[in-house]
Amino acid sequence: VAKVTEFFDAIFGDLFGLGRKRAAGQDLRYTLELEFEQAALGCKQAIKFTRSEDCRICAGSGAEGGPGGLQTCSRCGGQGWSKQKAGFFTARRDCLACAGSGQVPRVRCKTCSGTGLVENQREYVVRVPPGSQTGTIQRVAGEGSPGRRGGPAGDLHVAVRVRPHPFYRQEGELLVVEVPVAMEAAALGTEIEVPLLDERVRMRIPAGTQPDSVFRIRGKGLPQANGGRGDVHVRVQVEIPRVCGEEARETLGKLRAQFGDEAYPQQRAFRELVRATRSRDG
């Protein structure tokens, strides 16, 4: 029966003004900024926010001396509502004088100015699950503002915002790490150190590695729902040196003279493609 009554109130309360006297508390929203590693691995984070709470002096009644200092509202006669004509219908609306409670303070509480509420700072420890991303919202039931006249408290909605990382990026379930490698090291092959979320690993880069080459490290990436870890894609960014000084320029010139077309297969393929296009169009 209670559920049927609540359903009826939810559907017809706003239309006909038949809302019950209980009022739910207001929901609150908090934006939690996290580092990439915190959001990826999960963490516990203490947050502080301001919310309305029942005034302790008047026990949330708004009356000096507490609930015993309340009296029947003279405007609605204690009913908590008044009738209003709306076309063919007569609607019931919450009384503006008592906000639907049917009672008003004889003398208003000085601490809360008769509202029954005061603003207090609240501290709460949020448990951020692994794999959280910007836009992830965690609902904390009952941590919003308190309900009035026996209504339920509102909820706290914690929205995650992940700060951009200088070299980590998330692409679906993959963790992508961009690592700069010097041109000569990429040409000759080298070993690089790759910073992962919670450790560092060394990885061999073969000779002739090209820009944007991707290498996979298995099981060292983002936490998965099954308790395992995803993969890491290491994307190599080949860094071309900025030539400073005549000696360095001469050295690079000598190297260029020693290399034939075999050293630059992509350039050779591109030139052949251009020639074929011209022949077809000409």
N, C-alpha and C positions, 0 to 999 in steps of 0.2 A: 504494500500500500504506500509506503514511504517513497519508493522509487517512482511509482505512478504519479504521486503528488509532485515530486521534484521535476518529473518530465513535463507535467502540465504547467508548472510555474515557469520552466525554461522556455516553453513554446509560447505561452500566452501572457507571460508577465509583462513584457515590454509593450505588447500590443494593447492590452486592456488595463495595464497598471495594477495587475494582481500580484505583484512581487511579494515575496515573503519578507518578514522583518529582518531575517538574518542577512548579513552582507559579508561577502568574501573579501579578504584582504587584497591589497594591490600587489601585483607581480613586480619584481625588480629585475633589472638587467645590469650585468657587470661585464666589462671587457677585460679579459686576462691576456696580457702580452707575454709571449714565451719565446725563448731562443729555439732555434730549429731543433737542436739536440733534445731539449726538454720535451717538446711536442712529439718528436719521433719516438723516443724511448719511454715516455710517460714519466710523470713526476707528481709530487705532492707540493702544493703551493698555498701558502697562507695569504688570504686576501682580507682587506678591510673595506667596509662599505657602510653607508649610513642608511638606516631604515627607521620607520615609525614603530614605536612600541607603546604598550599600555603605560600610562602614567602611573608610577608607583604610589604617588601621594593620594590619588583619588581612585586607585584600582581600575583605571580606565573608564570611570563613570562620567568624568567631567565635572563632578560636583564636589564642592568643599565638604570634607568629612566622609567621602566615599559614596557607595551606592545608597546609603541611608539618607543622603542629602538630596535625593531625587524627588520630584513631585510630578503629578499627572500634568501632561501638556494641556493647557487651556484651549489651544487652537483646535485640536482634534479630539479632545475629550478622552485622551488615552488610547484611542484606536490605532494611532500611528499612520492614519491615512485620511484623505479627504476625497470627496466625489467631484469629478469634473465632467462636464458635458462634452462629448466628442461626436458630433453628427447625431446619428440615431442611437449611439451607445452612451452609456454613462460609465466612465472609467474611474478607477480608484488609483490615486497617486499618493506616494509617500508624503507625509506632512513635512513641509519645509522647516517648521519650527523645531521639531524633534527628530528629523531625519528618519522617521518611520519607527522610532523606538517607543513612542507613546509617553515618554518621560523627559523632563528637562531639569537641569540643576536649579535648586533654590538659589544657591550662590555658586558662581563659577569657580572652579579650582584655579588658583593663581599660577600654579606651575605650568599647566597646559592650556590656560585661557579657556577652559570649558570644552576643549575638543576631546579630552580623554587620551590624547596621544602626545608623545614627545619624541624628538629626534635623538637617536643614540647611535654610536659607532659599534658595529658588530664585526667580530673577527671569525673567519671560518676557513678550514683547511679543505681545499679542493683537490680531489684525486683525479688527475688528468690521465686518461687511458692512453696507452701507446698508439702511435699513428694518428694522433689528432692533427687536424689541419685548420687553416684559417676558415672561419665560418662554422666550425664544430660548436654545437651548443649543448651544454650539460644542464639539465634541470635538477635543481635541489629543492625537493618538496618542503613546504612549510617555512622556508627561510625568508619569505617576503614580509610584507607588512601584516599585522594581525587583523583577523576578521572582527567585525563589530556585531554585537548582540548575539554571540554564539556562533557566528559564521567562521568558516575555515580560514587559516592564514594563507596568504599568497605564496607564490614560489619565487625562487631566485634562479634566473637564467644566466649562466656563465658562458659568454661567447669567447672563443679562443681566437687570438690574432697572433700569427707566427711572424716574427721579424725576419726579413730577408737575410739569407746567408751569403757570404762572399763566394763560396765555391760549391756548396751543397745545393741540390735541387731535387725535388720529388716529381717523378713522372709515373703516375699510376702507382703500382706497387714497387717500382724501382727507385733506388737511391742513385742519383747521378752525381759523380764527382769530377770536376774539370781540373786537370793538372797541367800546368805549363811545362813544356820540355824544350830545351835549347835545340836549335836547328841541327847543329853538329851531332848532338847526342841522339836525336831522332834518326839521323842518317847512319850513324855508326852502331846504334844500339846502346842501351844503358839500363841501369836499375834505378827505379824511382821509389820514393816513400809515399804511400797513399794514406792520408788521414781519414779514418773511418769514424763512425759515431762514438765508439768507446774503445778504440785501439788504433794502432798504426801497423800497416803491413808493407813489406817490400815486394815490388813486382818488377819482373824483367820486361823491358820494352825491346822488341827485336829491331835489328837494323832495317832501315828503310821505312820506318813508321811514318805514315802520312798524317797531315792535319785532320782532326776530328775522328781519328781512329778510336774505336771503342773496344775495351777489354773488360771481361766479366770476372768478378770475384763472387763466388757462390756462398750464400748463407751468412753474409756479413752485413746485410742491409737493414731494412726496416722490419720491425716486429710484425708478425702475421697473426691472424686470428687463431690459427691452430697451435700457436706457441712457438713456432719456428721463426726464422729470419729470412727475408727476401734476399735478392742478389743486388750487387753493386755494379754499375756501369762506370768504368773509368774512361773519361773522354779526354784524349790527348790534344792539347792546344800547342802546336809547334810554334815556338817564338823565333821570329826572324831578328837577327841582331841589327842594331842600328850602328852603321859603320862610322867610327870616329877615328880620324887620322888617316894619313896617306898610306902608312904601312899596312894597315888592315885592309884598305881598299885594294892595294896591290896583291895581297895574299888571296882575297876572294876572286880577283881577276884571273890569277894563275889557276885556281881551282876550277873556275868556270871553263877555262880553255881545255882542261884535262877531261872534262865530262863530255860524253857524246850523247846522242839521242836516247841511247839505252838507259841513261840515268834519269830521264824525264819522260816516262811512257805516257803520262797524261797530256803533256804538252804536244807530244808527237801525234797522239790520237786526235787531239783537238785540231791541229793543223790539217790532218787528213780529212777530218769531217768538214772543215771550212772549204777545202778544195773540192770535195765531192758536192757540196751545196752549190758552189759557184758553177761547177760544170753542169749541174742539173738545171740551174736557173738560166745559164748562158746559152 
